[in-house]
Amino acid sequence: MPIADGVLTITPEDIKITDHLWDAFGHYETEISADWLVRFAQQRGEGWKPFTYADIEAFYSKSGRLREFGFNKLIDKGFIVLQKAGTIGFEGTAFIGYTKDVYLYTEEFIARCHRSANKIRVSE
């Protein structure tokens, strides 16, 4: 797991995506969305900090994509969590109140992406 003694040990930069996140989520489109989210975190350079939809959409649209970013089952399956404005949560060990809707990377999301990106692939 990406947490040891309560500390997140995998950074976005530790996830080396050279191809596709094969078998990370069991759904091709979900894995493409996960790839975008990891690349977004890498480019932003703020670790696994929560993000807004506007944040990921701005990053995604810079690529020239014509449609809006889709999470493709990442939220439905609990890999990315939507924290609604007006709620309270934890960021690290601090209690924080969210003033806008934000999305949170889960430990499971991070672990699956890391495991998939770092698999040794045997070419046929």
PyMOL commands that set and color helices and strands:
alter all, ss='L'
color gray80, all
select helices_A, chain A and resi 12-14+28-44+53-61+107-117
alter helices_A, ss='H'
color red, helices_A
select strands_A, chain A and resi 3-4+7-8+80-83+88-91+94-97+102-105
alter strands_A, ss='S'
color yellow, strands_A
deselect
rebuild
show_as cartoon
